[in-house]
Amino acid sequence: MTEKNADFLNEEEKKFLLQLARQSIVHYLKNREMLDIEVDNPRLKEKQGAFVTLHVNGELRGCIGYPLPYKPLYQTIIEVAVAAATEDYRFTPLSEEELDDLSIEISVLTLPRKVERPEEVVVGKHGIIISKGLHKGLLLPQVPLEYGWDLETYLNHGCLKAGLPPDEWRRGVNLEVFEAQVFSEDDYRRK
């Protein structure tokens, strides 16, 4: 991540946020209330956008986040982890039985910036936000890599995510890009 407000998290901070996301989900599923903790680390108290993506047995199971720096990072992780587990409209809420097969991925985002031409989007580096009128869709930078998409396919899917025709980007949309520091529990299981 090279853009402003996107200082890299160190290994200890990444591990802490992954543990916090898991702890938040487990606590919510068992108690039906949000985890309430305080942290001392000033970096984790900085406001920053982030997404939590959940996979169960390698299959997408939820993904929700705040694209903008709305709350301190650690609070964002608590809230979006629980939301990804319980509020992603594409899936039924996560069950306690799925926790053993759950893998958590976190994407900590830079501030979005507007680009004038679709060619400015770098696949694999930039996440995209496409908007037009009341329609808005966001795709994280790792998504096109996971599916092997080229730039045109990436932009098409961004439009679809926004509820627009897939080629609407050719006719003019508001296009923003951002970068993300992406890390997952799987990264640490392999080490």
DOTI-403227 format. One record per atom (N, C-alpha, C): x, y, z; atom name. Coordinates in pm, 1 decimal, m for minus. Atoms other than C-alpha are relative to their C-alpha. Layout:
<pts>
((X; Y; Z); "CA");
...
</pts>
This chain:
<pts>
((85.9; m117.4; 0.0); "N");
((0.0; 0.0; 0.0); "CA");
((89.7; 122.6; 0.0); "C");
((m88.4; m114.9; 12.8); "N");
((152.3; 324.9; m103.7); "CA");
((m71.6; 132.2; 21.1); "C");
((72.5; m125.5; m6.6); "N");
((m123.0; 580.3; m69.1); "CA");
((m14.2; 47.9; 144.1); "C");
((9.6; m62.3; m130.9); "N");
((m175.4; 819.2; 219.3); "CA");
((m95.7; m74.7; 92.0); "C");
((75.6; 60.4; m109.0); "N");
((m321.4; 684.0; 548.3); "CA");
((6.3; m151.4; m1.8); "C");
((m2.9; 145.3; 14.3); "N");
((m218.2; 332.9; 458.5); "CA");
((130.7; m58.8; 49.7); "C");
((m120.4; 59.2; m55.9); "N");
((76.4; 259.1; 680.7); "CA");
((m22.3; m149.5; 15.1); "C");
((10.7; 144.1; m13.9); "N");
((143.5; m109.3; 674.0); "CA");
((m19.5; m38.2; 146.3); "C");
((10.2; 60.5; m131.7); "N");
((32.9; m308.3; 972.5); "CA");
((115.8; m97.6; 13.6); "C");
((m106.1; 97.6; m20.2); "N");
((310.7; m514.7; 1125.8); "CA");
((m62.0; m138.2; 26.8); "C");
((49.0; 138.1; m17.8); "N");
((284.0; m892.2; 1179.4); "CA");
((m82.8; m14.4; 127.2); "C");
((71.7; 8.2; m127.7); "N");
((175.9; m855.2; 1542.6); "CA");
((m139.6; 61.9; m12.5); "C");
((129.9; m67.3; 17.2); "N");
((m103.1; m611.5; 1445.8); "CA");
((m93.3; m81.3; m89.6); "C");
((82.0; 82.9; 87.9); "N");
((m224.6; m834.8; 1162.0); "CA");
((m54.7; m120.6; 75.8); "C");
((44.7; 116.4; m77.6); "N");
((m236.7; m1139.8; 1389.7); "CA");
((m105.6; 40.7; 102.6); "C");
((96.4; m47.4; m98.9); "N");
((m417.0; m937.6; 1656.7); "CA");
((m136.9; 22.9; m64.8); "C");
((128.1; m29.1; 65.9); "N");
((m683.9; m819.8; 1408.8); "CA");
((m69.7; m127.8; m46.0); "C");
((61.0; 127.9; 38.0); "N");
((m738.7; m1174.1; 1277.2); "CA");
((m59.7; m69.3; 122.0); "C");
((52.6; 59.9; m123.3); "N");
((m778.4; m1302.8; 1633.8); "CA");
((m122.5; 77.6; 48.4); "C");
((112.5; m83.8; m41.1); "N");
((m1008.7; m1009.4; 1711.5); "CA");
((m123.9; m30.0; m84.7); "C");
((113.0; 31.1; 87.9); "N");
((m1227.4; m1086.5; 1409.3); "CA");
((m62.6; m132.8; 40.6); "C");
((52.3; 132.6; m39.7); "N");
((m1259.0; m1452.7; 1510.7); "CA");
((m68.4; 8.1; 136.5); "C");
((56.1; m13.6; m135.0); "N");
((m1317.6; m1366.4; 1876.5); "CA");
((m135.1; 73.3; m5.8); "C");
((124.6; m77.0; 12.9); "N");
((m1588.3; m1115.5; 1772.5); "CA");
((m113.0; m86.3; m53.8); "C");
((101.1; 88.5; 58.5); "N");
((m1771.1; m1372.7; 1560.0); "CA");
((m45.0; m104.7; 101.4); "C");
((32.5; 103.7; m99.2); "N");
((m1753.0; m1645.9; 1825.7); "CA");
((m83.4; 60.6; 112.6); "C");
((72.4; m65.9; m109.3); "N");
((m1865.7; m1404.6; 2099.3); "CA");
((m143.4; 31.8; m42.2); "C");
((134.4; m35.9; 46.3); "N");
((m2160.2; m1285.0; 1889.3); "CA");
((m88.1; m124.8; m17.3); "C");
((79.4; 120.9; 22.4); "N");
((m2272.8; m1635.6; 1789.8); "CA");
((m42.2; m64.8; 132.0); "C");
((31.7; 62.4; m129.6); "N");
((m2261.9; m1754.0; 2152.8); "CA");
((m89.2; 89.0; 87.5); "C");
((66.8; m91.0; m94.0); "N");
((m2398.7; m1441.8; 2327.2); "CA");
((m98.7; 97.8; m63.9); "C");
((86.2; m93.8; 73.7); "N");
((m2585.0; m1243.7; 2056.4); "CA");
((22.5; 144.4; 42.4); "C");
((m36.7; m138.3; m28.9); "N");
((m2397.8; m928.8; 2155.7); "CA");
((140.8; 25.5; m53.7); "C");
((m129.7; m38.0; 54.7); "N");
((m2099.9; m739.3; 2019.5); "CA");
((106.9; m5.1; 108.7); "C");
((m115.8; m0.8; m87.6); "N");
((m1758.8; m784.7; 2177.4); "CA");
((32.7; 144.6; 35.0); "C");
((m31.3; m135.9; m44.5); "N");
((m1663.0; m478.7; 2382.0); "CA");
((137.4; m2.1; 64.3); "C");
((m135.8; m4.8; m54.0); "N");
((m1289.6; m427.9; 2427.7); "CA");
((62.9; 135.0; m32.6); "C");
((m81.6; m117.9; 29.9); "N");
((m1035.5; m146.9; 2430.7); "CA");
((137.9; m49.3; m40.2); "C");
((m137.3; 33.3; 37.1); "N");
((m693.0; m152.7; 2269.1); "CA");
((90.7; 118.2; 32.0); "C");
((m98.0; m104.2; m32.5); "N");
((m376.5; 39.3; 2356.5); "CA");
((78.1; 46.1; m123.0); "C");
((m82.1; m28.7; 117.3); "N");
((m207.3; 29.7; 2016.0); "CA");
((m57.2; 118.8; m78.9); "C");
((51.0; m118.7; 70.3); "N");
((m240.9; 378.2; 1857.6); "CA");
((m29.1; m27.5; m148.4); "C");
((22.5; 31.2; 142.4); "N");
((m216.2; 230.3; 1503.7); "CA");
((m137.9; m61.6; m19.7); "C");
((129.0; 67.1; 12.3); "N");
((m526.9; 17.5; 1563.8); "CA");
((m116.4; 91.3; 39.7); "C");
((103.4; m98.1; m35.2); "N");
((m713.0; 322.2; 1698.9); "CA");
((m23.5; 101.0; m112.4); "C");
((17.8; m91.3; 113.5); "N");
((m666.8; 512.1; 1370.8); "CA");
((m123.2; m41.7; m79.5); "C");
((115.9; 29.8; 82.9); "N");
((m978.9; 539.7; 1159.7); "CA");
((47.3; m45.7; m137.9); "C");
((m37.8; 53.0; 130.9); "N");
((m946.7; 325.9; 848.6); "CA");
((m107.3; m95.3; m49.0); "C");
((95.3; 92.5; 60.4); "N");
((m1173.6; 140.9; 608.3); "CA");
((56.9; m139.7; m3.0); "C");
((m44.3; 139.3; 3.4); "N");
((m1161.4; m237.4; 612.1); "CA");
((m117.4; m91.0; m34.2); "C");
((97.1; 104.6; 29.6); "N");
((m1343.6; m549.0; 493.3); "CA");
((44.8; m129.4; 66.2); "C");
((m28.0; 134.6; m47.4); "N");
((m1368.0; m894.1; 648.1); "CA");
((m70.1; m96.0; m95.5); "C");
((51.0; 102.8; 90.4); "N");
((m1411.3; m1188.0; 410.8); "CA");
((9.0; m134.5; 69.9); "C");
((5.7; 130.1; m64.8); "N");
((m1515.9; m1528.7; 540.5); "CA");
((m10.1; m110.2; m104.0); "C");
((9.2; 120.3; 83.3); "N");
((m1458.2; m1866.0; 374.5); "CA");
((m21.7; m119.8; 93.1); "C");
((19.3; 126.3; m70.2); "N");
((m1584.9; m2202.8; 496.7); "CA");
((32.6; m110.1; m99.6); "C");
((m47.7; 105.7; 90.6); "N");
((m1406.6; m2500.8; 342.3); "CA");
((34.4; 55.8; m138.3); "C");
((m44.6; m60.3; 125.0); "N");
((m1266.3; m2266.4; 77.0); "CA");
((m106.5; 73.8; m78.9); "C");
((110.0; m66.8; 71.0); "N");
((m1608.7; m2131.0; m28.8); "CA");
((m33.4; 132.2; 68.4); "C");
((38.6; m129.7; m55.1); "N");
((m1705.4; m1765.2; 14.1); "CA");
((m124.0; m16.5; 87.1); "C");
((110.8; 15.3; m95.3); "N");
((m1936.6; m1735.7; 315.3); "CA");
((m49.5; 133.9; 51.4); "C");
((42.2; m133.2; m41.3); "N");
((m1959.3; m1360.2; 370.1); "CA");
((112.0; 100.0; m22.0); "C");
((m98.7; m106.9; 17.3); "N");
((m1787.0; m1029.9; 298.2); "CA");
((m70.2; 133.6; 17.7); "C");
((59.3; m131.2; m28.3); "N");
((m1877.9; m693.4; 447.8); "CA");
((108.9; 90.5; 54.4); "C");
((m97.3; m93.9; m53.4); "N");
((m1684.3; m379.7; 528.5); "CA");
((m43.0; 143.7; m14.2); "C");
((15.3; m144.6; 13.1); "N");
((m1657.0; m5.0; 548.6); "CA");
((107.9; 48.2; m96.1); "C");
((m102.4; m47.5; 92.2); "N");
((m1484.3; 144.8; 243.1); "CA");
((71.4; 126.7; 47.3); "C");
((m58.9; m125.8; m46.3); "N");
((m1416.7; 473.0; 423.8); "CA");
((38.0; m9.7; 147.2); "C");
((m42.2; 1.4; m139.9); "N");
((m1242.9; 547.0; 755.6); "CA");
((m108.3; 58.2; 90.3); "C");
((118.1; m39.8; m74.5); "N");
((m1558.5; 559.4; 965.0); "CA");
((21.8; m10.2; 150.8); "C");
((m24.4; 26.0; m142.4); "N");
((m1436.6; 422.5; 1299.7); "CA");
((145.0; m43.9; 17.7); "C");
((m133.0; 56.8; m23.5); "N");
((m1111.3; 315.9; 1466.3); "CA");
((7.9; m140.6; m59.9); "C");
((m15.9; 125.9; 71.9); "N");
((m971.6; 14.7; 1279.6); "CA");
((m44.8; m120.5; 81.6); "C");
((37.0; 118.5; m78.4); "N");
((m1014.2; m231.8; 1566.0); "CA");
((m151.3; m11.0; 16.7); "C");
((146.6; 2.8; m11.9); "N");
((m1382.3; m132.1; 1611.4); "CA");
((m64.2; m38.7; m132.6); "C");
((49.1; 37.9; 131.8); "N");
((m1438.5; m159.1; 1237.0); "CA");
((8.9; m151.4; m17.0); "C");
((m18.5; 145.1; 15.4); "N");
((m1298.3; m514.5; 1243.8); "CA");
((m103.8; m75.8; 82.8); "C");
((102.3; 66.1; m82.9); "N");
((m1528.9; m615.0; 1532.5); "CA");
((m134.8; 2.8; m71.8); "C");
((132.5; m16.1; 60.1); "N");
((m1837.3; m478.1; 1355.2); "CA");
((m14.3; m72.5; m133.2); "C");
((16.6; 59.8; 132.5); "N");
((m1769.0; m596.8; 1001.4); "CA");
((21.3; m151.2; 2.6); "C");
((m13.6; 145.5; m13.5); "N");
((m1656.7; m944.5; 1113.7); "CA");
((m134.9; m61.2; 35.1); "C");
((132.2; 50.4; m39.2); "N");
((m1991.5; m997.6; 1285.5); "CA");
((m99.6; 17.7; m114.7); "C");
((91.2; m23.6; 112.6); "N");
((m2176.9; m842.4; 990.9); "CA");
((24.3; m99.7; m113.1); "C");
((m30.9; 97.4; 105.3); "N");
((m1994.9; m1068.6; 743.6); "CA");
((m54.9; m137.8; 36.7); "C");
((48.0; 130.4; m46.3); "N");
((m2096.4; m1369.5; 955.1); "CA");
((m151.8; m7.8; 8.0); "C");
((143.9; 5.9; m29.6); "N");
((m2458.3; m1268.9; 1008.7); "CA");
((m90.1; 83.3; m91.6); "C");
((85.0; m94.2; 72.9); "N");
((m2575.3; m996.8; 766.8); "CA");
((21.6; 4.3; m151.1); "C");
((m21.2; m1.0; 144.9); "N");
((m2439.2; m1070.6; 416.9); "CA");
((m122.9; m64.7; m64.0); "C");
((128.2; 45.4; 55.5); "N");
((m2766.8; m1100.8; 222.9); "CA");
((14.0; m119.5; m94.5); "C");
((m20.0; 110.2; 94.3); "N");
((m2613.2; m1357.4; m13.2); "CA");
((3.9; m135.7; 68.4); "C");
((m19.6; 125.2; m72.4); "N");
((m2575.8; m1619.4; 260.8); "CA");
((m86.9; m5.2; 125.1); "C");
((63.6; 15.0; m130.5); "N");
((m2754.0; m1762.5; 562.3); "CA");
((104.5; 34.4; 105.9); "C");
((m97.2; m32.0; m104.4); "N");
((m2597.6; m1653.2; 890.4); "CA");
((89.2; m120.2; 33.7); "C");
((m97.5; 102.4; m38.1); "N");
((m2287.3; m1846.3; 994.9); "CA");
((m48.7; m70.6; 126.5); "C");
((37.7; 76.1; m119.5); "N");
((m2350.0; m2122.3; 1250.3); "CA");
((125.3; m34.6; 79.5); "C");
((m113.6; 38.6; m85.1); "N");
((m2130.8; m2225.9; 1542.9); "CA");
((67.5; m125.4; m54.3); "C");
((m54.4; 124.1; 54.3); "N");
((m2086.5; m2563.9; 1371.0); "CA");
((102.0; 25.6; m111.8); "C");
((m90.4; m31.5; 110.3); "N");
((m1901.3; m2391.0; 1084.9); "CA");
((132.5; 61.8; 45.2); "C");
((m117.5; m73.3; m48.3); "N");
((m1640.4; m2221.7; 1306.5); "CA");
((130.5; m75.9; m21.7); "C");
((m123.3; 77.5; 17.5); "N");
((m1387.0; m2506.9; 1281.7); "CA");
((50.9; 4.1; m143.9); "C");
((m36.8; m3.0; 141.9); "N");
((m1388.7; m2479.5; 901.1); "CA");
((10.0; 142.0; m55.5); "C");
((m0.2; m141.0; 39.1); "N");
((m1389.7; m2097.5; 895.6); "CA");
((141.5; 52.4; m17.5); "C");
((m124.3; m72.9; 22.0); "N");
((m1103.1; m1896.1; 748.1); "CA");
((m34.4; 147.4; m19.7); "C");
((27.8; m144.3; 1.7); "N");
((m1094.0; m1518.3; 796.8); "CA");
((109.4; 73.0; m75.9); "C");
((m92.1; m86.8; 73.8); "N");
((m935.3; m1266.3; 560.3); "CA");
((m39.2; 144.6; 28.7); "C");
((23.4; m142.4; m25.3); "N");
((m899.1; m894.6; 634.9); "CA");
((68.1; 81.7; m108.7); "C");
((m54.9; m96.0; 96.5); "N");
((m847.3; m615.6; 381.4); "CA");
((m9.3; 138.2; 63.8); "C");
((m4.6; m135.0; m56.5); "N");
((m736.4; m280.3; 528.6); "CA");
((25.3; 95.6; m116.1); "C");
((3.7; m80.1; 122.3); "N");
((m803.4; m6.3; 274.1); "CA");
((63.8; 137.7; 12.3); "C");
((m39.5; m140.2; 12.7); "N");
((m647.3; 318.2; 161.1); "CA");
((m125.1; 80.6; m33.3); "C");
((111.9; m85.3; 41.7); "N");
((m872.0; 614.6; 91.9); "CA");
((m22.2; m14.1; m150.7); "C");
((26.1; 5.2; 144.2); "N");
((m1045.9; 585.7; m246.4); "CA");
((37.0; 133.2; m65.7); "C");
((m25.8; m121.1; 78.2); "N");
((m938.9; 830.8; m516.6); "CA");
((m59.9; m19.2; m139.1); "C");
((65.1; 4.6; 131.1); "N");
((m1114.8; 915.9; m839.9); "CA");
((103.1; m15.6; m110.9); "C");
((m82.0; 9.4; 120.6); "N");
((m963.2; 809.7; m1171.7); "CA");
((m85.8; 44.1; m118.3); "C");
((72.6; m54.4; 115.0); "N");
((m1057.5; 967.2; m1502.2); "CA");
((m21.2; m102.5; m110.1); "C");
((9.5; 97.9; 109.0); "N");
((m995.6; 670.5; m1733.2); "CA");
((8.9; m141.3; 54.8); "C");
((m5.3; 139.4; m45.9); "N");
((m1060.8; 298.4; m1686.2); "CA");
((140.6; m60.6; m11.9); "C");
((m134.9; 54.2; 20.1); "N");
((m706.5; 229.5; m1814.2); "CA");
((92.0; 27.6; 118.5); "C");
((m81.1; m30.7; m117.9); "N");
((m572.8; 380.2; m1490.3); "CA");
((m12.0; m108.5; 107.3); "C");
((19.7; 107.6; m97.3); "N");
((m705.7; 78.6; m1296.3); "CA");
((104.0; m109.2; m25.8); "C");
((m98.7; 106.6; 10.4); "N");
((m429.8; m175.1; m1228.6); "CA");
((m57.3; m124.9; 66.9); "C");
((57.0; 124.5; m51.5); "N");
((m572.5; m526.4; m1192.1); "CA");
((99.0; m63.9; 97.5); "C");
((m83.9; 61.3; m101.7); "N");
((m440.2; m690.1; m876.6); "CA");
((58.0; 99.2; 99.2); "C");
((m48.6; m104.8; m90.6); "N");
((m331.5; m359.3; m722.9); "CA");
((m116.2; 82.3; 53.7); "C");
((109.9; m89.0; m36.6); "N");
((m650.6; m153.1; m721.3); "CA");
((m131.0; m74.2; 23.1); "C");
((141.1; 30.9; m15.6); "N");
((m987.1; m223.9; m571.8); "CA");
((m76.0; 109.3; m72.4); "C");
((76.7; m101.4; 73.3); "N");
((m1265.3; m40.5; m754.1); "CA");
((m133.3; 27.1; 69.0); "C");
((134.2; m41.3; m39.0); "N");
((m1574.9; 153.3; m658.0); "CA");
((m60.5; 66.0; m123.3); "C");
((69.6; m54.1; 116.4); "N");
((m1814.2; 215.6; m946.0); "CA");
((m134.3; 53.4; 46.7); "C");
((129.2; m57.0; m38.2); "N");
((m2107.7; 449.9; m900.1); "CA");
((m56.7; 83.2; m113.6); "C");
((73.3; m82.2; 95.9); "N");
((m2370.8; 617.5; m1113.9); "CA");
((m140.2; 16.1; 56.0); "C");
((129.8; m23.3; m61.7); "N");
((m2679.9; 783.0; m973.4); "CA");
((m3.7; m63.7; 137.8); "C");
((14.6; 66.0; m129.2); "N");
((m2802.0; 574.8; m679.3); "CA");
((70.4; m135.0; 5.6); "C");
((m65.4; 130.2; 9.2); "N");
((m2605.0; 268.9; m792.3); "CA");
((146.4; 10.7; 43.0); "C");
((m138.9; m0.7; m44.6); "N");
((m2274.9; 182.2; m625.8); "CA");
((43.6; m143.3; 28.1); "C");
((m53.3; 133.3; m25.1); "N");
((m2058.7; m129.4; m619.5); "CA");
((149.5; 6.3; 25.7); "C");
((m140.5; 4.7; m37.8); "N");
((m1720.3; m217.8; m471.4); "CA");
((52.0; m142.3; m17.3); "C");
((m70.5; 128.1; 6.9); "N");
((m1478.5; m499.4; m550.5); "CA");
((140.0; 19.3; 56.7); "C");
((m133.2; m5.5; m61.3); "N");
((m1164.6; m565.7; m346.6); "CA");
((107.3; m36.8; m102.7); "C");
((m105.4; 22.1; 100.7); "N");
((m828.6; m577.4; m532.0); "CA");
((35.2; m146.2; m22.9); "C");
((m34.3; 141.1; 17.0); "N");
((m781.9; m951.1; m475.1); "CA");
((m102.2; m77.0; m83.3); "C");
((107.3; 72.0; 70.1); "N");
((m1111.9; m1044.0; m645.8); "CA");
((36.7; m34.8; m145.0); "C");
((m30.3; 38.3; 138.7); "N");
((m996.9; m1023.2; m1011.2); "CA");
((111.7; m104.1; m9.5); "C");
((m107.4; 99.8; 0.1); "N");
((m686.1; m1226.3; m925.6); "CA");
((m55.5; m138.9; 30.9); "C");
((60.3; 128.6; m38.0); "N");
((m896.2; m1500.0; m761.0); "CA");
((m74.1; m63.7; m116.9); "C");
((80.5; 51.6; 110.5); "N");
((m1110.5; m1531.8; m1074.3); "CA");
((71.0; 6.9; m135.5); "C");
((m73.8; m9.2; 125.2); "N");
((m844.3; m1462.3; m1338.2); "CA");
((m57.2; 101.1; m98.4); "C");
((62.4; m100.6; 85.7); "N");
((m1021.3; m1151.3; m1470.9); "CA");
((102.9; 96.0; m58.3); "C");
((m75.5; m110.9; 58.4); "N");
((m868.7; m902.1; m1710.8); "CA");
((m71.3; 129.8; 38.7); "C");
((56.2; m130.0; m38.0); "N");
((m943.2; m528.1; m1678.7); "CA");
((m145.4; 13.9; m44.0); "C");
((137.0; m14.5; 50.4); "N");
((m1257.0; m536.3; m1895.0); "CA");
((m98.2; m83.3; 83.1); "C");
((87.0; 86.7; m79.2); "N");
((m1405.9; m830.2; m1702.4); "CA");
((m17.1; 56.2; 141.1); "C");
((2.8; m61.0; m133.4); "N");
((m1317.2; m661.2; m1372.0); "CA");
((m97.9; 117.1; 2.8); "C");
((90.0; m115.5; 6.7); "N");
((m1495.0; m340.1; m1474.2); "CA");
((m144.4; m43.8; m23.5); "C");
((135.1; 53.3; 23.2); "N");
((m1793.9; m539.4; m1604.1); "CA");
((m61.6; m47.2; 131.6); "C");
((50.9; 52.5; m127.3); "N");
((m1828.6; m714.7; m1267.1); "CA");
((m21.5; 112.2; 101.9); "C");
((22.3; m115.8; m86.5); "N");
((m1790.0; m382.9; m1084.0); "CA");
((m132.5; 66.4; m30.3); "C");
((129.4; m56.9; 39.4); "N");
((m2084.8; m249.1; m1282.4); "CA");
((m114.8; m89.6; 45.7); "C");
((103.8; 93.5; m44.9); "N");
((m2289.2; m562.6; m1211.1); "CA");
((m20.6; 10.3; 150.2); "C");
((8.7; m13.2; m146.2); "N");
((m2209.5; m527.5; m839.2); "CA");
((m75.7; 127.2; 37.1); "C");
((69.3; m126.7; m24.0); "N");
((m2343.4; m170.7; m863.0); "CA");
((m145.8; m4.8; m46.9); "C");
((136.5; 9.2; 50.8); "N");
((m2666.1; m296.0; m1023.5); "CA");
((m16.8; 69.2; m134.1); "C");
((m0.2; m65.2; 131.3); "N");
((m2573.5; m147.8; m1360.7); "CA");
((24.6; m104.5; m108.6); "C");
((m37.6; 90.5; 108.6); "N");
((m2543.8; m309.2; m1704.7); "CA");
((152.5; m19.5; 0.8); "C");
((m143.3; 28.8; m13.5); "N");
((m2199.5; m476.6; m1727.9); "CA");
((90.9; 94.6; m76.7); "C");
((m87.5; m87.9; 78.9); "N");
((m2067.0; m239.0; m1993.6); "CA");
((m27.5; 148.8; 25.0); "C");
((33.4; m140.1; m29.8); "N");
((m2196.5; 81.3; m1830.5); "CA");
((125.8; 85.5; 16.0); "C");
((m124.2; m76.2; m17.6); "N");
((m1835.3; 183.7; m1755.7); "CA");
((45.4; 62.0; m131.8); "C");
((m36.0; m56.6; 131.0); "N");
((m1793.5; 243.6; m2130.4); "CA");
((m77.7; 129.0; m29.0); "C");
((85.4; m116.2; 24.3); "N");
((m2072.9; 503.4; m2121.5); "CA");
((21.0; 110.1; 103.6); "C");
((m29.1; m103.1; m99.8); "N");
((m1942.4; 686.3; m1817.7); "CA");
((m57.7; m32.0; 136.3); "C");
((36.5; 22.2; m139.7); "N");
((m1948.4; 608.7; m1446.7); "CA");
((103.4; 74.0; 84.5); "C");
((m99.8; m51.3; m93.4); "N");
((m1775.7; 752.0; m1142.4); "CA");
((85.5; m119.6; 41.1); "C");
((m90.1; 111.3; m26.9); "N");
((m1471.5; 528.3; m1100.0); "CA");
((106.2; 44.2; 100.0); "C");
((m99.3; m26.9; m102.5); "N");
((m1259.6; 527.5; m784.7); "CA");
((82.8; m126.3; 21.7); "C");
((m87.0; 113.2; m31.4); "N");
((m966.1; 307.0; m689.7); "CA");
((54.0; 16.5; 141.8); "C");
((m64.3; 1.5; m130.4); "N");
((m808.8; 209.6; m360.9); "CA");
((92.4; m120.9; 2.5); "C");
((m87.1; 114.7; m19.0); "N");
((m541.3; m28.1; m241.0); "CA");
((m33.1; m63.3; 134.2); "C");
((29.7; 69.8; m124.5); "N");
((m553.9; m282.5; 39.6); "CA");
((119.0; m82.4; 45.3); "C");
((m92.2; 95.8; m59.8); "N");
((m324.2; m465.2; 275.6); "CA");
((m87.5; m119.6; 37.3); "C");
((84.8; 118.0; m15.3); "N");
((m472.2; m815.9; 264.0); "CA");
((77.8; m108.8; 73.7); "C");
((m63.5; 107.8; m76.3); "N");
((m393.9; m1089.7; 514.8); "CA");
((m109.0; m90.4; 55.2); "C");
((101.1; 95.8; m43.6); "N");
((m568.2; m1403.3; 633.2); "CA");
((57.5; m98.9; 99.8); "C");
((m42.9; 104.7; m91.6); "N");
((m557.6; m1677.1; 891.8); "CA");
((81.7; m105.5; m74.5); "C");
((m72.3; 98.8; 78.6); "N");
((m439.3; m1907.9; 613.3); "CA");
((146.9; 36.1; m15.6); "C");
((m138.6; m44.7; 12.1); "N");
((m122.1; m1696.5; 579.5); "CA");
((83.5; m52.8; 116.8); "C");
((m73.3; 38.3; m119.7); "N");
((m25.8; m1793.7; 932.8); "CA");
((m8.1; m150.0; 26.6); "C");
((8.1; 144.8; m14.5); "N");
((m138.1; m2155.4; 915.8); "CA");
((109.4; m69.3; m80.8); "C");
((m101.9; 58.6; 88.6); "N");
((115.2; m2218.6; 637.2); "CA");
((140.2; 13.9; 57.3); "C");
((m135.2; m31.7; m49.0); "N");
((410.6; m2077.1; 833.3); "CA");
((44.1; m98.4; 106.0); "C");
</pts>
